[in-house]
Amino acid sequence: MTRAFITGVAGTSITPAERSFLREAMPWGLILFKRNIENPDQISNLTHDFRECIGRDDAPVLVDQEGGRVQRLGPPHWPAYPPGGVFGELYDRNPAVGVAAAKLGARLIAADLQALGITVDCLPLADLRLPGADLVIGNRAYGATPDKVAAIAGGVAEGLMDGGVLPVLKHIPGHGRAMADSHLSLPIVNAERVELEATDFAAFRQLRGLPLGMTAHVVYTALDTLPATTSATMINEVIRGFIGFQGLLMSDDVSMGALSGTIGERSVASLAAGCDVVLHCNGNLEEMEQVAENSSELKGASAQRAAAALAARRRPSEIDLSTARVEFARILRETGANGSAMV
């Protein structure tokens, strides 16, 4: 029985205790962080070992590989990629070049991941970069307007799909306006619903056909007093309703500081609100056990969305990686992307 959660593990290999846990708990997927990463052979062994433990060759393995501040794989084994803001700068100079560069960069990231057995990248962001907001999003965002953000995010998603990697649309329905970092505390957004629908929500609406999405641990007071992750109103009326997202919806990490209650209570609340799967990232085995105990079987509409998401994964398209990497570097260099955006 596959349970409706995605788990982490503590280190670069699966311990005997984790192996027993995985075999009994049967999570839907695994997410990797820097603590899990040493070199290509080690990661390939880890992803293979995870799938062997749970007996599912198609079990998704996820990572946050955005570029800039958020990339779990980096030098010396993998290239460093720019943050999303760079593609926004290129877009401002020439929209077609900005989207093409974003798509090519994502295609190269996908090649890195696919070679390791990583099949899902938690990218693209459709969060807006808005003045005065907390910098947790900052230059990770592609821009400040919905059409621009959606165009670049769509290019990124297509590049990942071309490389055999599934994209995750985040953070639905929008983290860009938040005045706090949800890793640490609960952001509260007081904008009116009409404004949100014209800005933050609008970017996601244009990307509603993507196969996977991740919620925002953000309260939108115009709609509810609960964060979107645990709000049936936000999920049903906004994410599934106004935005029209019909893919598999995962929570953001339930161990983040924005949520309250025990890890088990957070898991129950996320699933009850309408998340299809719970995401738990920190690799703490005691917490992992609580998530598993409080996660239901992946069944019904959630199981159908999970199957549809996995079925959307394509065979990688043909590409000359050496030539593509040279071309990507040339685009960034010749268009004079602002170096400050690389920080």
C-alpha positions as a Markdown table, in Angstrom:
| # | Residue | x | y | z |
|---|---|---|---|---|
| 1 | Met | 0.0 | 0.0 | 0.0 |
| 2 | Thr | 1.5 | 3.3 | -1.1 |
| 3 | Arg | 1.0 | 6.1 | 1.5 |
| 4 | Ala | 0.3 | 9.7 | 0.6 |
| 5 | Phe | 3.6 | 11.2 | 1.6 |
| 6 | Ile | 7.0 | 12.1 | 0.3 |
| 7 | Thr | 10.0 | 11.5 | 2.6 |
| 8 | Gly | 13.6 | 12.5 | 3.0 |
| 9 | Val | 16.4 | 10.4 | 4.5 |
| 10 | Ala | 19.2 | 11.6 | 6.8 |
| 11 | Gly | 22.4 | 11.0 | 4.8 |
| 12 | Thr | 24.1 | 9.8 | 1.7 |
| 13 | Ser | 22.9 | 6.2 | 1.9 |
| 14 | Ile | 19.9 | 4.5 | 3.4 |
| 15 | Thr | 20.5 | 3.3 | 6.9 |
| 16 | Pro | 19.1 | -0.1 | 8.2 |
| 17 | Ala | 16.5 | 1.7 | 10.3 |
| 18 | Glu | 15.4 | 3.8 | 7.3 |
| 19 | Arg | 15.3 | 0.7 | 5.1 |
| 20 | Ser | 12.9 | -0.9 | 7.6 |
| 21 | Phe | 10.8 | 2.3 | 7.7 |
| 22 | Leu | 10.6 | 2.6 | 3.9 |
| 23 | Arg | 9.5 | -1.0 | 3.4 |
| 24 | Glu | 6.8 | -0.7 | 6.0 |
| 25 | Ala | 5.6 | 2.9 | 5.4 |
| 26 | Met | 5.8 | 2.8 | 1.5 |
| 27 | Pro | 6.0 | 6.5 | 0.8 |
| 28 | Trp | 5.0 | 7.8 | -2.7 |
| 29 | Gly | 8.4 | 9.4 | -3.2 |
| 30 | Leu | 11.8 | 10.6 | -1.9 |
| 31 | Ile | 13.2 | 14.1 | -1.8 |
| 32 | Leu | 16.9 | 14.8 | -1.7 |
| 33 | Phe | 18.9 | 17.7 | -0.1 |
| 34 | Lys | 22.5 | 18.7 | 0.1 |
| 35 | Arg | 23.0 | 16.4 | 3.0 |
| 36 | Asn | 22.2 | 13.5 | 0.7 |
| 37 | Ile | 24.6 | 14.4 | -2.1 |
| 38 | Glu | 28.3 | 13.6 | -2.6 |
| 39 | Asn | 28.9 | 12.5 | -6.1 |
| 40 | Pro | 27.1 | 11.0 | -9.2 |
| 41 | Asp | 27.7 | 7.4 | -8.4 |
| 42 | Gln | 26.5 | 7.8 | -4.8 |
| 43 | Ile | 23.3 | 9.5 | -5.9 |
| 44 | Ser | 22.6 | 6.9 | -8.5 |
| 45 | Asn | 23.0 | 4.2 | -5.9 |
| 46 | Leu | 20.8 | 6.1 | -3.4 |
| 47 | Thr | 17.9 | 6.5 | -5.9 |
| 48 | His | 18.2 | 2.9 | -7.0 |
| 49 | Asp | 18.3 | 1.7 | -3.4 |
| 50 | Phe | 15.2 | 3.7 | -2.5 |
| 51 | Arg | 13.2 | 2.3 | -5.4 |
| 52 | Glu | 14.4 | -1.2 | -4.6 |
| 53 | Cys | 13.3 | -0.7 | -0.9 |
| 54 | Ile | 9.7 | 0.1 | -1.8 |
| 55 | Gly | 9.5 | -2.1 | -4.9 |
| 56 | Arg | 8.4 | 0.5 | -7.4 |
| 57 | Asp | 10.7 | 1.3 | -10.3 |
| 58 | Asp | 8.7 | 4.5 | -11.2 |
| 59 | Ala | 8.7 | 5.9 | -7.6 |
| 60 | Pro | 9.5 | 9.6 | -8.0 |
| 61 | Val | 12.7 | 11.1 | -6.6 |
| 62 | Leu | 12.6 | 14.8 | -6.2 |
| 63 | Val | 15.1 | 17.6 | -5.6 |
| 64 | Asp | 15.0 | 21.4 | -5.5 |
| 65 | Gln | 17.3 | 22.4 | -8.3 |
| 66 | Glu | 16.4 | 25.9 | -9.2 |
| 67 | Gly | 19.7 | 27.7 | -9.7 |
| 68 | Gly | 21.2 | 30.5 | -7.6 |
| 69 | Arg | 20.6 | 30.2 | -3.9 |
| 70 | Val | 18.5 | 27.0 | -4.3 |
| 71 | Gln | 20.4 | 24.2 | -6.0 |
| 72 | Arg | 21.2 | 21.0 | -4.2 |
| 73 | Leu | 23.7 | 19.8 | -6.8 |
| 74 | Gly | 26.6 | 22.0 | -7.7 |
| 75 | Pro | 30.3 | 22.2 | -8.5 |
| 76 | Pro | 32.6 | 20.3 | -8.8 |
| 77 | His | 30.3 | 17.5 | -10.1 |
| 78 | Trp | 27.6 | 19.6 | -11.6 |
| 79 | Pro | 27.3 | 23.1 | -13.1 |
| 80 | Ala | 26.2 | 26.2 | -11.2 |
| 81 | Tyr | 23.0 | 27.6 | -12.7 |
| 82 | Pro | 21.7 | 31.2 | -12.4 |
| 83 | Pro | 18.7 | 32.2 | -10.3 |
| 84 | Gly | 15.4 | 32.8 | -12.0 |
| 85 | Gly | 15.8 | 36.5 | -11.9 |
| 86 | Val | 18.5 | 36.3 | -14.6 |
| 87 | Phe | 15.9 | 35.0 | -17.1 |
| 88 | Gly | 13.6 | 37.9 | -16.1 |
| 89 | Glu | 16.4 | 40.3 | -17.0 |
| 90 | Leu | 16.9 | 38.6 | -20.3 |
| 91 | Tyr | 13.1 | 38.7 | -20.9 |
| 92 | Asp | 13.1 | 42.5 | -20.3 |
| 93 | Arg | 15.7 | 42.9 | -23.1 |
| 94 | Asn | 14.1 | 40.4 | -25.4 |
| 95 | Pro | 11.1 | 38.2 | -24.3 |
| 96 | Ala | 11.8 | 35.4 | -26.8 |
| 97 | Val | 15.5 | 35.2 | -25.7 |
| 98 | Gly | 14.5 | 35.2 | -22.0 |
| 99 | Val | 12.0 | 32.3 | -22.4 |
| 100 | Ala | 14.4 | 30.4 | -24.7 |
| 101 | Ala | 17.3 | 30.8 | -22.2 |
| 102 | Ala | 15.1 | 29.6 | -19.3 |
| 103 | Lys | 14.0 | 26.6 | -21.3 |
| 104 | Leu | 17.5 | 25.7 | -22.3 |
| 105 | Gly | 18.8 | 26.1 | -18.8 |
| 106 | Ala | 16.0 | 23.8 | -17.5 |
| 107 | Arg | 16.8 | 21.2 | -20.2 |
| 108 | Leu | 20.4 | 21.1 | -19.0 |
| 109 | Ile | 19.3 | 20.8 | -15.4 |
| 110 | Ala | 17.1 | 17.9 | -16.5 |
| 111 | Ala | 20.0 | 16.2 | -18.1 |
| 112 | Asp | 22.0 | 16.4 | -14.9 |
| 113 | Leu | 19.1 | 15.0 | -12.8 |
| 114 | Gln | 17.9 | 12.3 | -15.2 |
| 115 | Ala | 21.4 | 10.8 | -15.3 |
| 116 | Leu | 21.2 | 10.2 | -11.6 |
| 117 | Gly | 17.7 | 8.7 | -11.4 |
| 118 | Ile | 16.1 | 12.0 | -10.1 |
| 119 | Thr | 12.8 | 12.3 | -12.0 |
| 120 | Val | 11.2 | 15.4 | -10.5 |
| 121 | Asp | 12.5 | 18.9 | -10.0 |
| 122 | Cys | 10.7 | 21.3 | -7.7 |
| 123 | Leu | 10.6 | 24.0 | -10.3 |
| 124 | Pro | 9.3 | 26.4 | -11.8 |
| 125 | Leu | 8.3 | 29.1 | -9.3 |
| 126 | Ala | 5.3 | 31.2 | -10.4 |
| 127 | Asp | 5.7 | 33.5 | -7.4 |
| 128 | Leu | 5.9 | 37.2 | -8.1 |
| 129 | Arg | 8.8 | 39.4 | -7.0 |
| 130 | Leu | 7.1 | 42.3 | -5.2 |
| 131 | Pro | 8.6 | 45.3 | -3.5 |
| 132 | Gly | 8.9 | 45.1 | 0.3 |
| 133 | Ala | 8.3 | 41.3 | 0.4 |
| 134 | Asp | 10.6 | 38.9 | 2.3 |
| 135 | Leu | 13.6 | 38.0 | 0.3 |
| 136 | Val | 12.9 | 34.2 | 0.7 |
| 137 | Ile | 11.6 | 34.5 | -2.9 |
| 138 | Gly | 13.6 | 37.5 | -4.1 |
| 139 | Asn | 15.7 | 36.7 | -7.2 |
| 140 | Arg | 14.3 | 33.2 | -7.3 |
| 141 | Ala | 11.3 | 34.8 | -9.0 |
| 142 | Tyr | 11.2 | 35.5 | -12.7 |
| 143 | Gly | 9.6 | 38.9 | -12.4 |
| 144 | Ala | 6.8 | 41.0 | -11.0 |
| 145 | Thr | 4.0 | 40.6 | -13.5 |
| 146 | Pro | 1.9 | 37.5 | -14.1 |
| 147 | Asp | 2.3 | 37.3 | -17.9 |
| 148 | Lys | 6.1 | 37.5 | -17.7 |
| 149 | Val | 6.4 | 35.0 | -14.9 |
| 150 | Ala | 4.0 | 32.6 | -16.5 |
| 151 | Ala | 5.9 | 32.8 | -19.9 |
| 152 | Ile | 9.3 | 32.1 | -18.3 |
| 153 | Ala | 7.9 | 29.4 | -15.9 |
| 154 | Gly | 6.2 | 27.7 | -18.9 |
| 155 | Gly | 9.6 | 27.6 | -20.7 |
| 156 | Val | 11.3 | 26.1 | -17.7 |
| 157 | Ala | 8.6 | 23.5 | -17.3 |
| 158 | Glu | 8.9 | 22.5 | -21.0 |
| 159 | Gly | 12.7 | 22.3 | -20.7 |
| 160 | Leu | 12.4 | 20.0 | -17.8 |
| 161 | Met | 9.8 | 17.8 | -19.6 |
| 162 | Asp | 12.0 | 17.7 | -22.7 |
| 163 | Gly | 14.7 | 16.2 | -20.5 |
| 164 | Gly | 12.6 | 13.5 | -19.0 |
| 165 | Val | 12.1 | 15.3 | -15.6 |
| 166 | Leu | 8.7 | 16.3 | -14.2 |
| 167 | Pro | 8.2 | 19.9 | -13.1 |
| 168 | Val | 6.6 | 21.0 | -9.8 |
| 169 | Leu | 4.7 | 24.3 | -9.9 |
| 170 | Lys | 5.3 | 26.3 | -6.7 |
| 171 | His | 4.3 | 27.8 | -4.4 |
| 172 | Ile | 0.5 | 27.7 | -5.2 |
| 173 | Pro | -1.3 | 30.1 | -5.0 |
| 174 | Gly | 1.7 | 32.5 | -4.5 |
| 175 | His | 4.4 | 33.2 | -1.9 |
| 176 | Gly | 5.8 | 36.4 | -3.5 |
| 177 | Arg | 3.7 | 38.9 | -1.5 |
| 178 | Ala | 4.6 | 37.3 | 1.8 |
| 179 | Met | 6.4 | 39.5 | 4.4 |
| 180 | Ala | 7.9 | 36.6 | 6.3 |
| 181 | Asp | 9.9 | 33.5 | 5.4 |
| 182 | Ser | 7.6 | 30.4 | 5.8 |
| 183 | His | 10.6 | 28.3 | 6.7 |
| 184 | Leu | 10.7 | 30.3 | 10.0 |
| 185 | Ser | 7.2 | 31.7 | 10.6 |
| 186 | Leu | 3.7 | 32.0 | 9.2 |
| 187 | Pro | 3.3 | 34.7 | 6.5 |
| 188 | Ile | 0.0 | 36.6 | 6.5 |
| 189 | Val | -1.1 | 38.4 | 3.3 |
| 190 | Asn | -3.9 | 41.0 | 3.7 |
| 191 | Ala | -4.4 | 41.9 | 0.0 |
| 192 | Glu | -8.0 | 41.8 | -1.3 |
| 193 | Arg | -9.2 | 38.9 | -3.2 |
| 194 | Val | -9.7 | 40.9 | -6.4 |
| 195 | Glu | -6.1 | 42.0 | -6.3 |
| 196 | Leu | -4.8 | 38.5 | -5.6 |
| 197 | Glu | -6.8 | 37.1 | -8.5 |
| 198 | Ala | -5.3 | 39.8 | -10.9 |
| 199 | Thr | -1.7 | 39.3 | -9.7 |
| 200 | Asp | -0.4 | 36.4 | -7.6 |
| 201 | Phe | -3.1 | 33.9 | -8.5 |
| 202 | Ala | -3.1 | 34.9 | -12.2 |
| 203 | Ala | 0.4 | 33.6 | -12.9 |
| 204 | Phe | -0.5 | 30.2 | -11.6 |
| 205 | Arg | -3.7 | 30.2 | -13.6 |
| 206 | Gln | -1.7 | 30.3 | -16.8 |
| 207 | Leu | 0.2 | 27.2 | -15.7 |
| 208 | Arg | -2.7 | 25.1 | -14.4 |
| 209 | Gly | -2.0 | 22.2 | -16.8 |
| 210 | Leu | 1.3 | 21.2 | -15.2 |
| 211 | Pro | 1.3 | 17.7 | -13.7 |
| 212 | Leu | 2.6 | 18.5 | -10.1 |
| 213 | Gly | 2.2 | 21.5 | -7.8 |
| 214 | Met | 3.3 | 22.5 | -4.3 |
| 215 | Thr | 1.3 | 24.6 | -1.8 |
| 216 | Ala | 2.3 | 27.8 | -0.1 |
| 217 | His | 2.4 | 28.0 | 3.7 |
| 218 | Val | 0.8 | 31.4 | 3.5 |
| 219 | Val | -2.5 | 32.8 | 5.0 |
| 220 | Tyr | -4.6 | 35.0 | 2.7 |
| 221 | Thr | -6.9 | 36.8 | 5.0 |
| 222 | Ala | -9.4 | 37.7 | 2.3 |
| 223 | Leu | -10.2 | 34.0 | 2.0 |
| 224 | Asp | -9.3 | 32.2 | 5.2 |
| 225 | Thr | -7.4 | 32.3 | 8.5 |
| 226 | Leu | -5.5 | 29.1 | 7.7 |
| 227 | Pro | -2.5 | 28.8 | 5.5 |
| 228 | Ala | -3.2 | 27.5 | 2.0 |
| 229 | Thr | -1.6 | 24.1 | 2.8 |
| 230 | Thr | -4.2 | 23.3 | 5.5 |
| 231 | Ser | -7.1 | 25.4 | 4.1 |
| 232 | Ala | -9.9 | 23.5 | 2.3 |
| 233 | Thr | -11.2 | 26.9 | 1.2 |
| 234 | Met | -7.9 | 27.8 | -0.5 |
| 235 | Ile | -7.5 | 24.4 | -2.1 |
| 236 | Asn | -11.0 | 24.0 | -3.3 |
| 237 | Glu | -12.0 | 27.6 | -4.2 |
| 238 | Val | -8.6 | 29.0 | -5.3 |
| 239 | Ile | -6.2 | 26.2 | -6.3 |
| 240 | Arg | -8.7 | 23.8 | -7.8 |
| 241 | Gly | -11.3 | 26.5 | -8.5 |
| 242 | Phe | -10.1 | 29.9 | -9.7 |
| 243 | Ile | -6.6 | 28.7 | -10.8 |
| 244 | Gly | -8.0 | 25.4 | -12.1 |
| 245 | Phe | -5.0 | 23.3 | -11.2 |
| 246 | Gln | -5.9 | 19.6 | -11.6 |
| 247 | Gly | -2.5 | 18.0 | -11.1 |
| 248 | Leu | -1.2 | 16.2 | -8.1 |
| 249 | Leu | -0.9 | 18.7 | -5.2 |
| 250 | Met | 1.8 | 18.2 | -2.6 |
| 251 | Ser | 2.1 | 20.3 | 0.6 |
| 252 | Asp | 5.3 | 22.3 | 1.1 |
| 253 | Asp | 7.5 | 20.8 | 3.8 |
| 254 | Val | 5.3 | 20.2 | 6.9 |
| 255 | Ser | 8.4 | 20.5 | 9.1 |
| 256 | Met | 8.7 | 24.3 | 8.3 |
| 257 | Gly | 8.1 | 26.9 | 11.0 |
| 258 | Ala | 5.0 | 28.4 | 9.3 |
| 259 | Leu | 2.8 | 25.5 | 10.4 |
| 260 | Ser | 1.6 | 24.8 | 14.0 |
| 261 | Gly | 0.8 | 21.6 | 15.8 |
| 262 | Thr | 2.7 | 18.3 | 15.9 |
| 263 | Ile | 4.1 | 16.8 | 12.7 |
| 264 | Gly | 1.3 | 14.3 | 12.7 |
| 265 | Glu | -1.4 | 17.0 | 13.1 |
| 266 | Arg | 0.1 | 19.0 | 10.3 |
| 267 | Ser | 0.0 | 15.9 | 8.0 |
| 268 | Val | -3.6 | 15.2 | 8.9 |
| 269 | Ala | -4.6 | 18.8 | 8.3 |
| 270 | Ser | -2.8 | 19.0 | 4.9 |
| 271 | Leu | -4.5 | 15.9 | 3.6 |
| 272 | Ala | -7.9 | 16.8 | 5.1 |
| 273 | Ala | -7.7 | 20.2 | 3.3 |
| 274 | Gly | -7.2 | 18.6 | 0.0 |
| 275 | Cys | -3.5 | 18.0 | -0.6 |
| 276 | Asp | -2.9 | 14.8 | -2.4 |
| 277 | Val | 0.4 | 14.0 | -0.6 |
| 278 | Val | 2.3 | 15.4 | 2.3 |
| 279 | Leu | 5.9 | 16.5 | 1.9 |
| 280 | His | 8.4 | 16.0 | 4.8 |
| 281 | Cys | 12.0 | 16.9 | 4.1 |
| 282 | Asn | 14.3 | 16.9 | 7.1 |
| 283 | Gly | 15.2 | 13.2 | 7.3 |
| 284 | Asn | 14.4 | 13.0 | 11.1 |
| 285 | Leu | 13.3 | 9.4 | 11.4 |
| 286 | Glu | 11.0 | 10.0 | 14.4 |
| 287 | Glu | 9.2 | 12.7 | 12.5 |
| 288 | Met | 9.1 | 10.5 | 9.4 |
| 289 | Glu | 7.3 | 7.8 | 11.4 |
| 290 | Gln | 4.7 | 10.4 | 12.6 |
| 291 | Val | 4.1 | 11.5 | 9.0 |
| 292 | Ala | 3.6 | 7.9 | 7.9 |
| 293 | Glu | 1.3 | 7.1 | 10.8 |
| 294 | Asn | -0.9 | 10.1 | 9.9 |
| 295 | Ser | -0.9 | 9.7 | 6.1 |
| 296 | Ser | -3.6 | 7.7 | 4.5 |
| 297 | Glu | -3.3 | 5.3 | 1.6 |
| 298 | Leu | -2.9 | 7.1 | -1.7 |
| 299 | Lys | -6.2 | 6.3 | -3.3 |
| 300 | Gly | -9.2 | 7.6 | -5.2 |
| 301 | Ala | -8.8 | 10.9 | -7.1 |
| 302 | Ser | -5.4 | 11.5 | -5.5 |
| 303 | Ala | -4.1 | 8.1 | -6.8 |
| 304 | Gln | -5.4 | 9.0 | -10.2 |
| 305 | Arg | -3.6 | 12.4 | -10.2 |
| 306 | Ala | -0.4 | 10.7 | -9.0 |
| 307 | Ala | -0.6 | 8.1 | -11.9 |
| 308 | Ala | -1.4 | 10.8 | -14.4 |
| 309 | Ala | 1.6 | 12.8 | -13.2 |
| 310 | Leu | 4.0 | 9.9 | -13.6 |
| 311 | Ala | 2.5 | 9.1 | -17.0 |
| 312 | Ala | 3.3 | 12.6 | -18.1 |
| 313 | Arg | 7.0 | 12.0 | -17.9 |
| 314 | Arg | 8.6 | 11.8 | -21.4 |
| 315 | Arg | 11.6 | 10.1 | -22.9 |
| 316 | Pro | 14.3 | 12.8 | -23.1 |
| 317 | Ser | 14.6 | 14.5 | -26.4 |
| 318 | Glu | 17.8 | 14.3 | -28.4 |
| 319 | Ile | 20.4 | 17.0 | -27.5 |
| 320 | Asp | 24.1 | 17.6 | -27.9 |
| 321 | Leu | 24.8 | 18.5 | -24.3 |
| 322 | Ser | 28.3 | 20.0 | -24.9 |
| 323 | Thr | 27.0 | 22.3 | -27.6 |
| 324 | Ala | 23.9 | 23.2 | -25.5 |
| 325 | Arg | 26.1 | 24.1 | -22.5 |
| 326 | Val | 28.3 | 26.4 | -24.7 |
| 327 | Glu | 25.2 | 28.0 | -26.1 |
| 328 | Phe | 23.6 | 28.6 | -22.7 |
| 329 | Ala | 26.8 | 30.2 | -21.4 |
| 330 | Arg | 27.0 | 32.4 | -24.6 |
| 331 | Ile | 23.4 | 33.6 | -24.1 |
| 332 | Leu | 24.0 | 34.7 | -20.6 |
| 333 | Arg | 27.4 | 36.3 | -21.4 |
| 334 | Glu | 26.3 | 38.2 | -24.6 |
| 335 | Thr | 23.1 | 39.5 | -23.2 |
| 336 | Gly | 24.9 | 40.9 | -20.2 |
| 337 | Ala | 22.7 | 39.5 | -17.4 |
| 338 | Asn | 23.2 | 41.5 | -14.2 |
| 339 | Gly | 25.9 | 39.8 | -12.1 |
| 340 | Ser | 24.1 | 40.8 | -8.9 |
| 341 | Ala | 21.2 | 38.5 | -9.9 |
| 342 | Met | 23.7 | 35.6 | -9.7 |
| 343 | Val | 24.0 | 36.0 | -5.9 |
